[in-house]
Amino acid sequence: MLKIEDSSSVAEVGYDSGRSVMAVRFVTGSLYEYEGVPPKLFSDIVSAESVGRMLDRQVKKYPIDHPCTKIEEVVRLKRGAILDVQLSLRVEVLDVSDSHGLQYHLQCEQRLPALGRSMWVLATELTIP
């Protein structure tokens, strides 16, 4: 993939001449493939003053000539975002005390299949009255 400098929408582009397919990774991180792109058009896009504008005008505007496939989507979360996910949770009890109610020291593994990764969360104290 060729890095695109100074573009507000396109981060990288690549080309498979055997398939006439152009790959585009946008600054959001998402990756798309566009079919039916001749080598000359790819070259024109890469050398354009505005890669994003050229891509819009010469490829995205013609979805019948250049069918698009989303290859990879990157989920970027912002503070305050609410995400509905199904998860499985594995809890390991590290310590238990019974002073002011039952306190558990837990280590939890959350598997988030929607995001394709696991996260370890250490809950230092959980009190159940």
C-alpha positions in Angstrom: 0.0 0.0 0.0 1.2 3.5 -0.9 0.8 6.1 1.9 -1.0 9.2 0.8 0.3 12.4 2.3 -1.8 15.5 2.9 -5.2 13.9 2.3 -8.1 14.5 4.7 -9.9 11.3 3.6 -7.5 8.7 2.0 -4.6 7.2 4.1 -3.3 4.5 1.7 -4.0 3.1 -1.8 -2.9 -0.1 -3.4 -3.4 -1.8 -6.8 -3.7 -5.5 -7.9 -3.1 -5.4 -11.7 -4.0 -9.0 -12.1 -7.5 -8.3 -10.9 -7.8 -4.6 -11.8 -8.7 -3.9 -8.2 -7.8 -0.8 -6.2 -7.6 -1.0 -2.4 -8.2 2.2 -0.5 -7.7 2.6 3.3 -9.4 5.7 4.5 -8.2 7.9 7.4 -10.9 6.3 9.5 -9.0 3.0 9.2 -11.7 1.3 7.0 -10.5 -0.6 4.0 -12.4 -0.9 0.7 -11.7 -2.5 -2.7 -12.9 -1.1 -6.0 -13.2 -3.4 -9.0 -12.7 -2.6 -12.7 -10.0 0.1 -12.1 -7.6 0.2 -15.1 -3.9 0.9 -14.4 -4.1 4.4 -16.0 -6.9 5.4 -13.7 -5.1 4.2 -10.6 -2.0 6.1 -11.7 -4.1 9.3 -12.3 -5.7 9.0 -8.8 -2.4 8.5 -7.1 -0.8 11.5 -8.8 -3.8 13.8 -8.4 -3.5 17.0 -6.4 -6.5 15.7 -4.4 -6.6 11.9 -4.2 -10.0 11.9 -2.4 -11.6 14.2 -4.9 -10.3 12.2 -7.8 -11.5 8.9 -6.2 -15.0 10.4 -5.7 -15.2 11.8 -9.3 -13.7 8.9 -11.2 -14.5 5.8 -9.1 -17.1 6.2 -6.4 -19.4 8.1 -8.7 -19.7 5.0 -10.9 -20.6 2.1 -8.7 -21.8 -0.1 -11.6 -18.4 0.3 -13.4 -16.4 0.1 -10.1 -18.3 -2.2 -7.6 -17.1 -1.6 -4.0 -16.5 -4.1 -1.3 -15.9 -3.2 2.3 -12.9 -5.4 3.4 -12.3 -4.1 6.9 -14.1 -1.6 9.2 -12.4 -0.1 12.2 -14.5 0.9 15.1 -13.3 4.1 16.8 -15.0 5.1 20.0 -15.3 8.5 21.5 -15.7 9.4 25.2 -19.4 9.0 26.1 -20.1 6.6 23.3 -22.6 3.8 24.1 -21.9 0.5 22.4 -24.4 -2.4 22.6 -22.4 -5.6 22.6 -22.8 -9.2 23.6 -19.9 -10.5 25.7 -18.8 -13.5 27.6 -17.2 -12.8 31.0 -14.8 -15.0 32.8 -14.3 -14.1 36.5 -11.5 -15.4 38.7 -11.9 -14.7 42.4 -8.5 -13.6 43.7 -9.4 -12.9 47.3 -12.5 -12.8 49.6 -13.0 -11.0 52.9 -16.0 -10.7 55.1 -15.6 -7.5 57.1 -18.4 -5.1 56.1 -20.3 -7.3 53.7 -18.7 -9.7 51.3 -15.8 -8.2 49.3 -14.4 -9.9 46.2 -11.1 -9.0 44.4 -11.8 -10.0 40.9 -10.0 -10.3 37.5 -12.4 -10.3 34.6 -11.8 -11.2 31.0 -14.3 -9.7 28.7 -14.5 -11.1 25.2 -16.0 -8.6 22.7 -16.7 -10.5 19.5 -18.1 -7.4 17.8 -14.7 -5.7 18.2 -12.7 -8.9 17.6 -10.6 -8.7 20.7 -10.5 -9.5 24.4 -9.9 -7.0 27.2 -8.7 -7.7 30.7 -10.4 -5.6 33.4 -9.1 -5.7 37.0 -11.8 -4.9 39.5 -9.9 -4.2 42.7 -12.9 -4.4 44.9 -16.5 -5.4 44.6 -18.7 -5.2 47.7 -22.0 -7.1 47.9 -24.0 -6.0 50.9 
